[in-house]
Amino acid sequence: MIGDKLIFLENHREKAKKIIEKFNFDRNKKSVIVIDGESGTGKSEIAYLLRNFLLKRRNVRSIIFCLDDYKTNQKAFGIDQIYFSELESTIDRFFNDIPNIRVKIYDKFTDCLCSLYYNSKDVDTFIIEGTFSLNINKAKYKVLLKESYKETEDFRIKRNRNSEYNTHLEKEHEELEKLKNKIKPGLIL
């Protein structure tokens, strides 16, 4: 999401390295990875680090999708507020080498939804980060960041995210608990 403040910590780098070591990303095989976790676990930071590691270490080209950009509206919370079918359709286009993959990006500065278009032949991997991304069935690789929102309050405050989410964090925690069975096989960090 344009306008999100990212803070890269050493534990984010270590987790991105573990993801690279665990999964077999290959430039010749299209893949989708999801990075899920509660607010403040570093999903965005790890996704950006993973994209850089994939290109530098494996020559794998990737696009990052932020699940927040696929909400019914930007003030909405909960798993039922995400357009999973739209994202799954984009994944289908990707796997079928259909050109013009549309990536939605919400811009916090202008409060508008923008679109970027990629040629599917120029992309090897989709990285999808966001709470409830484990719900994406077409993901080959799944990562769950295990810290709870109660453990990540300091990080959320540094990113200026705490006040906007406080009233919804317990509900998100409960909904994510129901998705944890979708991690297998996968990686819990």
N, C-alpha and C positions, 0 to 999 in steps of 0.2 A: 504494500500500500504506500503510495507516495505520501510523504509527510511523517511516516513512522520514524521514530528515533531509534537507531540501532546502536547497541553497545556491545562490542566484541570482547568476551572474557576468555581466559585461557581454557576454562572447562568447555566452552563452546568449540574451540579448536580441537580439543581432545575428543569430544564426541563426534565431530565431523570426521576425524581421522579413523575412529572406530567404525563408522559407517562405511568408509572406503574399504577398510580391511575386511569387513563382514560380507559385503555384497559384491557380486561379480558384474560390475558395470562394463559394458562393451560397446564401442562405437558402432559395431555392425549389428547390434540387437537393440531395438527400441525398448525402453523400459520406463516405468513410472514408480517413483518412490514417494511415500507420504511420511511426513514428520508431524506427529501429533503430540499433544501435551497441554497441560493447563496454562493459563495466563502466566507469563513471566518465566517460562522454562527455557526460553532461548530458541524457539522454533525458527523465527525469522533469521536470526544471526547464524544458526547452524546451516540453514538452507543456503545462505549467501556464501558461507565458507565452503560448503560442500560443492557448490557450483564451481568455485575457483579451483578446488582440489581436483575435481573431475576433469577439468580442462587441462590443468598443468600436469597431472600425474597419469591420466588415462587417455587424454586427447578426446574426451567425451564432451559433446556440446549439449547444454541443457538450458531450460527455461524454468523460472520459478513462478509458481502460481501461489498467491496468497488466498486462502479460503475465505478470509474476510471480504475479499472483493466479489464474492459470489453470494453475498447475503441478500435477502429480500429488500432490506434497507440497512443503512449503516448503523442505525440505532438498535437494530434487532439483535436478540441473543437467543441461543439455543439451537439445537440440531435441526429443528423443523424450520429454521429461518434461512437455510442455505439451499441454493439451487444446485443440488447434486446432479440432477439429470442433465443440466447444461454442461457441467464439467465432464461428466461421463461421455457426452456426445463429442466434446472436444477431444477426449482421449481416443475415441473411436476413429475420428478423422486422422489423428496422429498415427495410429497403428496401421491405418489403411493408406497412408501416404497421400492423403488428400491435401492439396495446397491450401494456403490461407487459414492457418490456425489462429483463431481469435483468442487473445488473452485480455481479460477484463482487468482494469486497474482503477481503483478508487483513489482520487486525489484529495487528501484532507485539506490542502491549501485552498483549492477552488470549490470543494464540495461537489465534485462532478465525477461521473464514471467515464473513463477513457477506454480506448481499445488499441491494442497493438496486434499486428498481424505478422505471423511467421510462416515460412514455407516449411512444411513438415519434413521435407528432405534435408533441411539444414539443422535439424534438431535430433539428438539421440535419446535424451532423457527428459522427462518432466519431473520436476521437484515440486511437490505440493505440500505447503506447510500451513497448518492451522488446526485449531481445536476441532475435533470431530472428523479429521481427514481419514482416520481409520475406517470410516464408513464408505470410502471409495473402493469398490470391489475390484476394479481393474488394476489396482496397484500390485506390482510384482514384489516390491520391497516395502516393508512397513517398520517404522520406528516410533516408539513411544517414549517420551521423556517423562520420567516417573515422579518428579517433584510435584507437590500439590501447591495450589495457589497460596496456602498458608505459609509455605516455605519460601516463596518467591516474592514476598511483599517488597523487600528492599529493592530488588531488581525492577519491579514494576514502577516503583516510585522514581527511580533514576530515569526510566524511559517515559515518565509523565503519563503512565497508563493506569495508575491505581484508582483515582477517583471515578473514572468513567466506567469501571467494571465492578466495583465493590458489591453492589447490590445483586449482581448476577453470578458471582463466582461460585457460590454454593450449588446453584442449579447446574451450572456447567460441569462442576465436579461430579455430581450425581449422574449426569448424562454420559460423561466420559467413562465412568466406572462400568456402565452397561456395555460399552464398546470394547473393553479390554480383551474380550475373548476373540476379537478379530485380529489380534496381533500375531497369531501363530500362522506360519512361521514368521519370525521377525526378530527385532532387536529392541530390548528395553534398556535404556540408559538412564 
